[in-house]
Amino acid sequence: MGTVANPAPLGLAGFGMTTILLNVCNAGFLPLNSSVLAMGLAFGGFAQFCAGMLEYPKGNTFGFTAFASYGAFWIALVMLIFLPKFGLIAPASPAGMAVFLGLWGVFTAFMFVGTLKANRVLQFIFGSLIVLFALLAVAEATGNTAITRFAGFEGLFCGAAALYLAMAEVLEAQFGHAVLPVGAPAPTPMVTTSMRVAA
């Protein structure tokens, strides 16, 4: 059997590029537009969800859960915008959006614990994503646009880190060695134990 491709760069790129695009709007550089929704549905949503499914046969529980979940998040976010426009359901209230974003922040906090054995860039992605969800939830709850703007700038760093890690993994696969530093954790020392067998 040949080498199996690593789906993580696809998921990271989908997450990173969509996060950057959305937060360009949150930061006030552009209004929310169809480019964000299209990217969120196709790349951040569908492609990232597919990356999660491809992690499943590899036995990567963390990758499967993360990519499938955040892919579903982007699809849900697009649906939150589209469904009211078709008259299928009332728009989410600010309180509803605050709870929605807050729950994703809690989920991300649990997932962050799983990154503590991974590289530093992945830790930064999840750590900054917790902050991003918290800021956006507070902005929705209070209606404070200044917080949304600040969250946009913070989200740009989060998305850029994810895109950086995606490219680092692609280049490593292409060249057969690390090209971009990601702050790999120190290897766990081998622990030897001896077991005395009674005669």
C-alpha positions as CSV (number, residue, x, y, z in Angstrom):
1,M,0.0,0.0,0.0
2,G,1.4,3.4,-1.0
3,T,1.8,6.4,1.3
4,V,-1.5,8.0,2.4
5,A,-1.7,11.7,2.0
6,N,-2.1,13.9,5.1
7,P,-5.5,15.7,5.0
8,A,-4.6,18.1,7.8
9,P,-3.2,20.9,5.4
10,L,-6.5,20.9,3.5
11,G,-8.5,21.3,6.7
12,L,-6.1,24.0,8.1
13,A,-6.1,25.9,4.9
14,G,-9.9,25.8,4.7
15,F,-10.2,27.0,8.3
16,G,-7.4,29.6,8.0
17,M,-8.4,31.3,4.7
18,T,-12.0,31.5,5.6
19,T,-11.2,32.8,9.1
20,I,-9.0,35.5,7.5
21,L,-11.7,36.5,5.0
22,L,-14.4,36.8,7.6
23,N,-12.3,38.8,10.0
24,V,-11.2,41.2,7.3
25,C,-15.0,42.1,7.5
26,N,-15.1,42.0,11.3
27,A,-12.1,44.4,11.4
28,G,-14.0,46.8,9.2
29,F,-11.9,46.6,6.1
30,L,-14.8,45.2,4.0
31,P,-18.6,44.7,4.5
32,L,-19.8,41.1,4.9
33,N,-20.4,39.9,1.3
34,S,-20.9,36.9,-0.9
35,S,-17.2,36.1,-1.1
36,V,-17.2,35.3,2.7
37,L,-20.4,33.1,2.4
38,A,-19.1,31.2,-0.7
39,M,-15.7,30.6,1.0
40,G,-17.4,29.6,4.2
41,L,-19.6,27.1,2.5
42,A,-17.2,25.6,0.0
43,F,-13.7,25.7,1.6
44,G,-14.2,26.4,5.3
45,G,-17.3,24.2,5.4
46,F,-17.3,21.4,2.9
47,A,-13.5,21.0,2.2
48,Q,-12.7,21.1,5.9
49,F,-15.4,18.6,6.8
50,C,-14.0,16.3,4.1
51,A,-10.6,16.7,5.7
52,G,-12.1,15.5,9.0
53,M,-13.6,12.5,7.3
54,L,-10.2,11.6,5.9
55,E,-8.7,11.7,9.4
56,Y,-11.1,9.0,10.5
57,P,-9.5,6.0,8.8
58,K,-6.1,7.2,10.0
59,G,-7.3,6.8,13.6
60,N,-6.7,10.5,14.3
61,T,-9.5,11.3,16.8
62,F,-8.4,14.9,17.4
63,G,-8.1,15.7,13.7
64,F,-11.4,14.0,12.8
65,T,-13.3,15.9,15.6
66,A,-11.7,19.3,14.9
67,F,-12.0,19.4,11.2
68,A,-15.4,17.9,11.0
69,S,-16.7,20.1,13.8
70,Y,-15.3,23.4,12.4
71,G,-16.4,22.5,8.9
72,A,-19.9,22.0,10.3
73,F,-19.5,25.4,12.1
74,W,-18.9,27.2,8.8
75,I,-21.8,25.5,7.1
76,A,-24.1,26.4,10.1
77,L,-22.9,30.0,10.1
78,V,-23.8,30.4,6.4
79,M,-27.2,28.8,7.1
80,L,-27.8,31.3,9.9
81,I,-27.4,34.1,7.3
82,F,-29.2,32.4,4.4
83,L,-32.2,30.7,6.1
84,P,-33.9,34.0,7.2
85,K,-33.4,35.5,3.8
86,F,-35.5,32.7,2.3
87,G,-38.1,33.3,4.9
88,L,-37.7,29.9,6.4
89,I,-37.0,31.0,9.9
90,A,-36.6,34.2,11.9
91,P,-33.0,35.7,12.2
92,A,-31.1,34.7,15.2
93,S,-31.3,37.3,18.0
94,P,-28.1,38.8,19.4
95,A,-28.6,36.7,22.5
96,G,-28.9,33.6,20.4
97,M,-25.8,34.4,18.5
98,A,-23.9,35.1,21.7
99,V,-24.9,31.6,23.0
100,F,-24.0,30.0,19.7
101,L,-20.5,31.6,19.7
102,G,-20.1,31.0,23.4
103,L,-20.7,27.2,23.0
104,W,-18.1,27.1,20.2
105,G,-15.7,28.8,22.6
106,V,-16.3,26.2,25.3
107,F,-15.8,23.4,22.7
108,T,-12.6,25.0,21.5
109,A,-11.3,25.3,25.1
110,F,-11.7,21.5,25.5
111,M,-10.0,21.0,22.2
112,F,-7.1,23.3,23.2
113,V,-6.2,20.8,26.0
114,G,-5.6,18.3,23.2
115,T,-3.0,20.5,21.6
116,L,-0.7,20.6,24.6
117,K,1.2,17.6,23.2
118,A,1.3,19.1,19.7
119,N,3.4,21.9,18.1
120,R,3.3,25.5,19.3
121,V,1.6,26.8,16.2
122,L,-1.4,24.5,16.7
123,Q,-1.5,25.6,20.3
124,F,-1.6,29.2,19.2
125,I,-4.4,28.6,16.7
126,F,-6.7,27.0,19.3
127,G,-5.7,29.4,22.0
128,S,-6.4,32.5,19.8
129,L,-9.6,30.8,18.6
130,I,-10.9,30.6,22.2
131,V,-10.3,34.4,22.5
132,L,-11.9,35.1,19.2
133,F,-15.1,33.2,20.1
134,A,-15.2,34.9,23.5
135,L,-14.8,38.4,21.9
136,L,-17.5,37.7,19.3
137,A,-19.9,36.3,21.9
138,V,-19.4,39.4,24.1
139,A,-19.8,41.7,21.1
140,E,-23.1,40.0,20.1
141,A,-24.4,40.2,23.7
142,T,-23.5,43.8,24.2
143,G,-23.9,45.2,20.7
144,N,-20.5,46.8,21.0
145,T,-19.0,47.2,17.5
146,A,-15.6,48.2,18.9
147,I,-15.3,44.7,20.4
148,T,-16.2,43.2,17.0
149,R,-13.5,45.3,15.3
150,F,-10.9,44.2,17.9
151,A,-12.0,40.6,17.4
152,G,-11.5,41.0,13.7
153,F,-7.8,41.9,14.1
154,E,-7.3,39.1,16.6
155,G,-9.0,36.7,14.2
156,L,-6.6,37.6,11.4
157,F,-3.7,36.3,13.5
158,C,-5.7,33.1,14.3
159,G,-6.4,32.5,10.6
160,A,-2.9,33.4,9.5
161,A,-1.5,30.9,11.9
162,A,-3.7,28.1,10.6
163,L,-2.7,28.9,7.0
164,Y,1.0,29.0,8.0
165,L,0.7,25.6,9.6
166,A,-1.0,24.2,6.5
167,M,1.8,25.4,4.3
168,A,4.4,24.1,6.7
169,E,2.9,20.6,6.5
170,V,2.6,20.8,2.7
171,L,6.2,21.8,2.3
172,E,7.4,19.2,4.8
173,A,5.6,16.5,2.8
174,Q,7.0,17.8,-0.5
175,F,10.6,18.1,0.6
176,G,10.8,15.3,3.1
177,H,11.9,17.5,6.0
178,A,10.7,20.5,8.0
179,V,11.0,23.7,6.1
180,L,9.0,26.2,8.2
181,P,9.4,26.1,12.0
182,V,6.3,25.1,13.9
183,G,7.7,24.8,17.4
184,A,7.6,21.0,17.6
185,P,7.4,19.7,21.2
186,A,10.4,18.0,22.8
187,P,10.3,14.3,22.4
188,T,8.9,12.4,25.4
189,P,11.8,10.6,27.1
190,M,11.6,6.8,27.0
191,V,10.7,5.3,30.4
192,T,12.0,1.8,31.1
193,T,10.6,-0.3,33.8
194,S,11.8,-3.6,35.1
195,M,9.4,-6.3,36.4
196,R,10.7,-8.8,38.9
197,V,9.3,-12.2,38.3
198,A,9.0,-14.4,41.4
199,A,10.8,-17.7,41.2
